[in-house]
């Protein structure tokens, strides 16, 4: 019997449970964790080489965007000497990392689904 391979990306959907802590603590910012439930879709996807390559590309681009955002944040926070600005900036960079990864990975998957191939 062939053992079915589970896509580990689907386990990110477990972070969606943290969204319920927004009801307990009264912090509406925690509701954004509900967006992670969308990763449950990847439990149905069997990961192949192209899928892993798309993950690596999306993660690398997202990482670079996040590094640029944090660098800009550090420069602006040191110039303004405003710690509230720094904490808000870290929050925004966290959101940027997650959204950019999801959008870029979805873009690559849609391109593959349409048969446009992988232009290197």
Buried (B, 14 or more C-beta within 10 A) or exposed (E): EEEEEEBEBBBBBEBBEBBEEBEEEEEEEBBBBBBBBEBBEBEEEEBEEEBEEBBEBBBEBBEEBBEEBBEEBEEEBEEEEEEEBBEEBBEEBBBBBBBBBBEBBEEBBEBBEEEEEEEE
